[in-house]
Amino acid sequence: MPNPFRIRAAALTTVLVASCLLSGCSDGVKDGDLATQKLDWTACPAPDEAEGGGDAPSPLPGGGTWQCATMKAPLDWSKPKGATIGLALIRAKASGDASKRIGSLIFNFGGPGGSGVTTLPAFAGDYTALRTRYDLVSFDPRGVGRSDPVECENDEQLDNYFQQDATPETSAERTQLINRTRQFNAACEKNSRTIIPQVRTTDAARDMDLMRQVLGDRQLHYFGISYGTELGGVYAHLFPKNVGRAVFDGVIDPTQNTEQSSLGQAKGFQLALDNFAEDCTSKKTECPIGDTPQDVKDRIGKLLADLDKKPIPGILPRQLTQTAATNGIAQSLYSKDFWEYLTEGLEEAYDGDGKILMLLSDSMNGRSQNGEYSNITAANIAINCADEKPRYTADYVQQKLPEFRAASPLFGDYLAWGMVSCTSWAVPGAADHPDVSAPGSAPILVVGNTGDPATPYEGAKKMVEALGNGVGVELTYQGQGHGAYDSKNKCVQSAVNGYLLDGRVPKAGAVCS
């Protein structure tokens, strides 16, 4: 079973030689053919099941409507004139003076596997200032949402998949986990054998360069969050001369392999949990889940141990298992705004009611209240496994457990065992870690958050170093949660907006608190 809260920070690109073979080391698709296609922008439909369902996007703030279109791209970029797939796009046209419009600003919100078509409207209010000079654009990357989605198991099977014990303690439990993972991966191969070899991050980066041309932009202006920073780094490596104004927020460490990334996340989520416990017990009002930070963490540890032996009622007929509870706790650590839900969820779980923690877990797994799953888990695994070369055995993970437990008593086992998710995958992984070196690129603003659980702060400096001298410019946010811009910190937003709107590059090493 994968780690549903794990945004992989490793191995997502090919070596330079392979890049040149596929792209000819050019600046992108030649004029003509797919690069000159015209998009048919129409009113956006409601998201389909693979995108997570729900209603069509609401009217834009200040008037106007969201527009959607489908862009054709090569299924196999080594055969650019061969079969094509359709990539779903969404945009909000610039709201300001047309003479001051810069172009399109393309967003990727991470995952990998998240639908940009559904995410951009949900956060549109945060980007009102950017919309004054840009068309805001996002997309479902290949294999995601409406863009030829990877399909693995059905909703009933996924309910079972997410209920399994993801932290085995006995030989029998380990065998069961490996067999269940193999079963899931076989379903992906059976149902999606055409698309799963074509969902590497290098493929998505080439899609973005085609998108740039189809949208009519000389350079790619880009806002990448979480895994989106890796996609942006790979794009900059492949097409450095085409990079315009770009921002990376919630930054992955491109120098890490799968194991190093998992271990880093164990430390990151433990830090976030430490900060949560400290916050709860430092308030004037009594913390309902513990008297001291250590007491809070000890009680959570006991809850998880008890759930491993005997689950409690969750959202009936499902029960809150140790796995679901761990997943729900992790989900709430992505944002300080969720900490109150974690407190309430833990308080109720101690009284035998697991509904809130299960709702948080469902949110992480892409399960709607009607029991339907988006394809975020299938796409996440497919992209990660196509990108990441390492394959880990159960014996290897078992040997590494002490190191992971030292990094996080609560999340260590879970993140360690998630490394087996690609072991039986049908497509070989591309590389140990991505190449994001981008000599000749325009400056890229790299924003690191000191309290980020999913993409630990140290990754921002590593990204700056990997991009190369004169490319990456680091900005530090001393805050909590995953990413920085959507925290609404005025210092961060001023720096990012100043670069994207006016081209003002912040001083390297600047700090926002």
N, C-alpha and C positions, 0 to 999 in steps of 0.2 A: 504494500500500500504506500502511496506517496505521502509526503508531508503536505497536507492541503494548505497550510499557512506558509509554506516555504516558497519564496520567490527566489529562484535559483540565481546565483551570482557567479556562474562558472560556465566555461566551455561552450560558446555559442557561435563560433565562426570557423572558417577554414584557414589554412595557412595561405600566405601571399601567393605562392605558386598556383594553388587551386583557384584563388581569386582571379588571377590573370587569365587562366584558362577559360573561365566562365565569362569574364567581362572584357577580356582583351586589354585590361588595364586602361580602358577608355574612360571618358567622363559620363558614360551612360548609354542608353539606347540611342541608336542613330535616328535622325529625323525620318519621319515616314512610318508606315505601318502603325503599330500600337501607340507610338509616341504622339501621333496626330489624331487619335480618336477624339470624338466629341462626346462629352458626357451629357446625358439627358437628366437634368435636375428636376425632380418632382417632389411633391409633399411626401414627408416620411410616413411610412406605415408603422403600425405598432410593432415593437420588437417580437421576433418569433421565439420559439422555445429555446433554440440554441443560444440566442442572445440574452435569455433570461426572462422573456415575456414582459407583460405590463402594457401600459397605454402608450399611444403615439406621443412624441415629445410635445410639451406645451408651447404656446407662442413665446417668442423671445422677449426678454425684458425690453420695454420700450417699443414693442411692436415688431412685426416681421415673423416669418415662419422658418422653421428648419427645412432644409432641402436635402434630399438623398439621391444618390446615383450609384451605378455599378460600373466599375472600370475593368476592362479586360487586361489580363496579364498572362505571360507564358506560364503554363503549368510547370514546365521544366526550363529553367533559365539557361541550361546548356543547349536547349533547342528553342531559341526565341521565336522561330516561325512555326512552331508546332502547335499542339493543342493549347487552349487557353482556359483560364478560370476567371470567375467574376469576383471582384473585390468590392465589398459594400463600403460606400463613403457617406459622410454626412457633413454639412457645412452650415454656418451662419454667416451671411455676408456682412462685410464691414459696415459699421453704422455711421462712421464719420464722413468727413469731406473726401469725395472720391479722388481729388487731386493729391491727397496726402496718404492714400492707401499704399502700403508697402508690398503686399502680396498675400499669400496664404500662409497661415501658421498651422503646421501639422502637429497633432498631439498623438502620443502613445502613452497610455496610462499604466502599462505594465502587465503583470501576470507571470510569465507569458500566458495568454489565453483570454485576457479580458476584452470585451467588446467595446471598442471606441465609439461605435454608433450609439450605444446606450449610455456610455459614461460621460461623454462630452455634454449632452444636454443636462445631465444631473448636476454638473459642476459649472454650468455656464455663467452663473452669477459671479463666480470668482474671477472670471476672465473678461468682465465688462470693459475694463480699461484697454485690454489688448485688442478687443474687437473694434475699437475706434479706428485702427489703422490696418487691421488684418481681417481677412476671411478666416474664421476659425474652422478648421477641418480636422476630422478624425476618421478612423476606418476600422473595420474588422480585418486584422491581418489574416493571411492565408491559413486555413484550418480552423478559423475562429468564427463563431456567430453565423452570419449569412455568407461568409466567404469560403464556400466549399468546406463546411465544418467537419472536423474529425469526429467520427461516431464510434463509440465503443459498446457500452452496455446500456440497457434500458433503465427506466426509473426504478423499477422494482429491484433490479440487480444492483443498482447504485445504492439504494437504501441498505442492502445487505453488505455491500462493499465498505461503506463508511461505518458500519456497526462492528466490524471485525476488530480484533485485538491487534493494535499496531505496535505494541511494545511487548513482544513475546518473552516469556521468562523460562519456558521449558522447551525441550527438544520438539515435542509435539506441537506446541504453539508456533515455533519457528517454521516447522514444516508447513503448517496450515497457512501462515502468512505468505511464504514463498509460493505455495500452490495457488493461493487466491490472487496473488499478483500476476502469476503466469496466466491464469484464466482471464484476467482483465486485459492483459496485453495481447493475448490471442484474439480476443473479441475486437480489439482495435485493428489488428492486422486483417481480420476477416472482413470487417465492415468498412475499412478506410484504406485499403492497400494502395490505392492510386495516389492519395494525397500525402500519406505519412512520410514518404521519402523526400517530399518537396516543401517541408515546413521549417527548414533551418533559418536561423536569423539572417544569414547572408541572402537568402531568397527574399525575405521581407524587406531587407535594406534595398535590394534592387527594385522591388515593387515601389518603394518610396521614391526612388529616383525617377522611375517611370511616372509616378503620380505628380512629381514636381513638374515634369515636362507637360503632362496633360493639363495641369492646372494653369500652365502658361508662365511659370516662374523661372527666372534665370538661375536662382539659387534656392536651396531648401532652407526655409526658416522653420525651426523645430523646437518643440517643448516635450522632452521625454521624462517620464517619471518611473522610478523603480526599474523594472526590466526595460522600460523605454529608454533608460540611459545606456543600457548595453546595446540595444538596437541602434541608438544614435551614434554610439562609439564605433560600431561596425560600419554604419553608413559613412562616417567621417573617414574611416580607414580606406574604404573602397572608392569613395568619391570626394577626396579632400577639397578639390577646387570648387565643388558644388555646394559646400557648406556656407550658409548665410549666417543669420543670427540664431544661435542655438543655446538652449538651457537644459541642463541635466539636473534633476531634483530627486532626492532619495536614491543615492548613487551606489551602484554595485561596485564591487572590487573586481576589475577585469583580470587580475593576476592570479586569481584563485581557481583551483579545480573544484569538483563537486564536493569532495570531502572537506576541504578547507572552507568552502562556502557554508556548508551545513554546520560546521563547528563554530564559525563566526556568527551564524544566526542563533545558535544555542546561547552564546554569550550575550547577543543583542536582546533576545527575548527575556533572558534572566535579568539583565540590567533594567529593562522596562518593568518587569515584575517587581524588582527591588524598589524602583521609583514609585510605582503604584502603592506598594505597602507603606512606604515612608510617607507618601502624601495622605493616605487614609488615616494613619495614626498620629499625624502632626497637626490635624485640624482641632479647633476648639471643641467641636462637637465630637461625641464618642464615636469611634470607629466600630461598626457593628460586626466586623469579621476578625477582630483581633486587637489585643492590647498594645502590642509592639510590632515593628516591622517583621521581626523573626517569627512572632506568634502568628501573624497573618500567613506567612509562607508555610509555616509548619502545619497549620490547619488546612491549607490548600493541598499540601502533600498528603495529609491523612485522608482527605476527601478522595483524591485520585486513587490512593491505595485501596480504600474501601470500595470504590466503584469497580475496581479491577476484580474484586471478589463478588460483589453484588450490585448491579446497576439499580438505579432508582427510576421511577416514572418520569418520562420526558414529555414529548408530544405524542400522545398515544396513537397507535399501539407501540410506538418506538420507545425504547428506554434510553436514559442517559448513561452511556458507558464511560469508562475511563478515557477512551479515545475521543469520544464526542466532547467530553468536558475539557480535555486538554486543548482541543481544537477551538472550542468556544472561548476559553481563557485567552488563547493567543489572538483570536480575532479582536477581542476587546482592547488589546495592547497596541493596536495599530494607530489609535488616536486617543489623546487624553480626554476627548469628548465622550468616549465610550466607557471611561473608568467607572462612572456611576452605575452603568448597566452591569459591569462586572461585580461591583459590590452587591447590588441587588440580587444578581444571579447566584452568587456564592451564598448569600444569606438564605435564599430560598432552598438551595441545594442542601445546605446543612439541616434544613427542616424536611428534607425528603422530596422536594419538588424541583425537577430538572428542566422545566420549560424554558427559562430564560437562557441558560447555557446552551440548550439545544438549538434555540433560535439563532444564537450567535454562531454556533457551529454550522447550521444550515446556510447561513449567509456566506460563510467562508467557502462552503462547498458548492454554491450556486444552486441551492434547492429553494424553490418558491413554496409558498404556503399551500399551494394546491398539489404539491408532491412532484412537480416537474423540475428536472435539472437542466440548467444551461450546459453548454459543452465546455465550460472553463476547465474542468478537471481533465477531460480527454485531450483538449488542446494543450494544456500545460504540460502534461506528460509527453505528448507527441513532440512538442517543440524542444523541451529539455532533452529528451532521449536522442533526438536527431542531432542535437548540438553537442552533447557531452560525451566524450570518448570513454571515460572510465566506466567500468562495470564491476560492481562489488558483490562478493559472495556473502552468505550468511555467516560463515566462519570469520571472514574479515571484519564484518560489523561487530561480531561478538568480541573480538579482540580490542576493538576501539571503544567499547562502551565505557570503560573507566575514564577515558579522556573526555568523552562527551558528558558524562555525569559530573565530572569536576567543573566543566564549563557551565552546566545547568542541571541541578538536581531534579527540576521539574520537567524540562523540555529536552534534556540530553538524549534519553533513550528514543524518544519519538523522532527526533531529527536524525539520529544515527540510523535507525531502521528504515527511514525513508530513502536511504541511499540504494536500497535494493530494487527500487521501482523500475529502473531501466535494465536490470540484469538480463531479463528474457525478452527485451524489445527486439522487434524484427529488423530495424534499421540501425546500422552501425553509427556511432557518434562521430562527429566531425573532428573535434579537437579537445585538448585538455582545458584550454581556456581561450577566450577570444583575443584576437589581435585588433586593438583599437588605435594603434599608432597612426597619426594623421598629419605628417609633415606638410606644411603648405595650407592647412585649413585656417579659416577665419577663427577668431577667439571663440571658445565655448565656455559659458559660465557654468561652473560645477558647484552645486549647493549641497553641503553636507549638514546633517542634523545630529547633534551630539547624543540625543536620546533615541535615535531611530532603532527599533528592534529588528526590522526585516532587512534593512541594508545598513549595517553598522557604519558609524561615522568614519572610521578609518578608510573605508572604500573610496571616499571622495578624493583624498590625497593620492591614493593609488591610481585612480582614474586620471587625475591631472598629470601625474608622472608618465602614465602609459600613453596619453594622447601626444605627449612630446613637448619640447621646449617652445614656449610662445603660443601654445594652443589653449590648454586648460587654464582657467582662472578660478581659483577656489574662493568660495564664500561660506563661512561657517554660521550656522544657526544654533544657538544654545537653547534647545527646546526639547519637547517630547513628541512622540508619535512618528509615523512614517511619512517622510517628506517634510518640506518646509513652506512652500508657497501657500498651500491650502490651509496652513495654520492661521492665516490672515495676519501674520506678523507684519507690521507696516514697514519695518526696515528691510525685510526680505523682499516684500512685494515692490518696494520702491527701487531696489537694486535690479530686480528682474525686469520690471517694467521699463526702467531707464535704459537697459540694454536693448530689449526687444523693440521698444518704440522709438528710441532716439539714438541708439548705437553707442551709448556711454558704457564703457567697460569698467566695472568696479575695480578698485585697487585690490590686487591679489592679496589674499589673507585677511580680508575684511571680516568683521564679526558682527552678527546681529544677535541680540538677546531679548 
